[in-house]
């Protein structure tokens, strides 16, 4: 049975679908038990950060593989434009000393 929505127009199910369409998109980052960094696991819609955290836990760590979750509203992420990669990344090409290719690292040094 479909219930009428509180507004009197349509059904309650339709009202929920419309609300979800207005929820912001959240990007989900999870740190696994054997990892040192958070990795992007996916995206989901949620009404707020708490709901995003709970949904991310249920969707992306249901096999108990994570130790930490970050949720970031997609609108707060600024990304570089692939068309401008040259001007953004080329200045680093002449700084070869930033990469440890000239050094012999001992085996005891981990995660370099």
C-alpha positions as CSV (number, residue, x, y, z in Angstrom):
1,X,0.0,0.0,0.0
2,X,1.4,3.4,-0.9
3,X,0.8,6.1,1.6
4,X,0.2,9.7,0.6
5,X,3.1,12.1,1.2
6,X,2.8,14.7,4.0
7,X,2.4,17.3,1.3
8,X,-0.7,15.6,-0.1
9,X,0.9,15.3,-3.5
10,X,2.1,11.8,-4.7
11,X,3.0,9.0,-2.4
12,X,5.4,8.8,0.6
13,X,7.8,6.6,-1.5
14,X,8.0,9.3,-4.1
15,X,8.7,11.9,-1.4
16,X,11.6,9.9,-0.1
17,X,13.1,9.5,-3.6
18,X,12.9,13.2,-4.2
19,X,14.6,13.9,-0.8
20,X,17.4,11.5,-1.6
21,X,18.0,13.3,-4.9
22,X,18.6,16.5,-2.9
23,X,21.1,14.8,-0.5
24,X,24.7,15.8,-1.1
25,X,27.2,13.3,-2.6
26,X,29.9,12.2,-0.2
27,X,33.3,10.6,-1.1
28,X,34.4,7.7,1.1
29,X,38.0,7.0,2.0
30,X,38.9,3.9,4.1
31,X,42.2,2.9,5.7
32,X,42.6,-0.9,5.7
33,X,44.1,-2.9,8.6
34,X,47.3,-3.4,6.7
35,X,47.5,0.0,5.0
36,X,49.1,3.3,6.0
37,X,46.9,5.6,3.9
38,X,43.2,6.1,3.2
39,X,42.1,5.0,-0.2
40,X,39.0,6.2,-2.1
41,X,36.4,3.4,-1.9
42,X,33.5,5.1,-3.6
43,X,30.7,7.6,-3.2
44,X,27.2,7.7,-1.6
45,X,24.4,10.2,-1.0
46,X,23.5,11.1,2.6
47,X,21.7,13.8,4.4
48,X,24.7,14.7,6.7
49,X,28.1,13.6,7.7
50,X,26.9,11.3,10.5
51,X,24.6,9.5,8.1
52,X,27.4,9.3,5.5
53,X,29.7,7.8,8.1
54,X,27.1,5.1,9.1
55,X,26.3,4.3,5.5
56,X,30.0,4.1,4.5
57,X,30.6,1.7,7.4
58,X,27.7,-0.5,6.3
59,X,28.5,-0.4,2.6
60,X,32.3,-0.3,2.4
61,X,33.5,-2.1,5.6
62,X,31.0,-4.8,6.1
63,X,33.7,-7.5,6.2
64,X,35.6,-5.7,9.0
65,X,38.4,-4.7,6.6
66,X,38.7,-1.1,7.7
67,X,40.2,0.7,10.7
68,X,39.3,4.3,9.8
69,X,36.8,6.0,7.5
70,X,36.8,9.5,6.2
71,X,33.7,11.1,4.6
72,X,34.1,14.2,2.6
73,X,31.3,16.1,0.9
74,X,32.1,16.1,-2.8
75,X,31.5,19.8,-3.2
76,X,34.5,20.4,-0.8
77,X,37.0,18.6,-3.1
78,X,38.9,20.7,-5.6
79,X,40.6,18.7,-8.3
80,X,43.1,19.6,-11.0
81,X,42.0,19.8,-14.6
82,X,43.6,17.1,-16.7
83,X,43.9,19.6,-19.6
84,X,46.3,21.7,-17.4
85,X,48.6,18.8,-16.3
86,X,51.6,20.2,-18.2
87,X,51.7,23.6,-16.4
88,X,50.9,21.9,-13.1
89,X,53.3,19.0,-13.1
90,X,56.2,20.0,-15.4
91,X,57.9,22.3,-12.9
92,X,58.6,19.2,-10.8
93,X,60.5,17.5,-13.6
94,X,63.6,19.5,-13.1
95,X,63.8,18.6,-9.4
96,X,65.1,15.1,-9.7
97,X,66.6,15.3,-6.2
98,X,63.1,14.9,-4.8
99,X,63.0,11.3,-5.8
100,X,65.1,8.8,-3.9
101,X,66.5,7.3,-7.1
102,X,70.1,8.2,-6.3
103,X,70.2,6.7,-2.8
104,X,70.6,3.1,-1.7
105,X,68.1,2.5,1.1
106,X,68.8,-0.1,3.7
107,X,66.3,-3.0,4.0
108,X,65.4,-1.7,7.5
109,X,63.8,1.4,6.0
110,X,60.1,0.6,5.3
111,X,57.4,2.5,3.6
112,X,59.6,4.8,1.6
